[in-house]
């Protein structure tokens, strides 16, 4: 398990992608990227390159979420999942047609008409 600086970009549709880097301590950095909570792609870069890419990511709209722990496969432990909730678009109430209430007496008739419950 290693500590990574985590950045997230949230798309207009509510989906997100993440990018992170870890200082390996000898002038090198491990860079990881992928979908939320699964940074499965990786590469190694000089630390100054990774730090500059982090600045570029922020300029592009990524948010710095802080330091997280990733395992060797790029997954966070379950206890650390999703440190910042990503807003997901919910169903728009205006797009759903509203159904007016139905009066069952009109539909089925009354007791006088021969129907009863």
Secondary structure, DSSP 8 states (H G I E B T S, - for coil): -EEEEEEEEE-TTS-EEEEEEEE-SSSEEEEEEEETTEEEEEEEEEHHHHHHHHHHHHHHT-EEEEEEEE-TTSB--GGGS-SS--------GGGS-------HHHHH--GGGT---
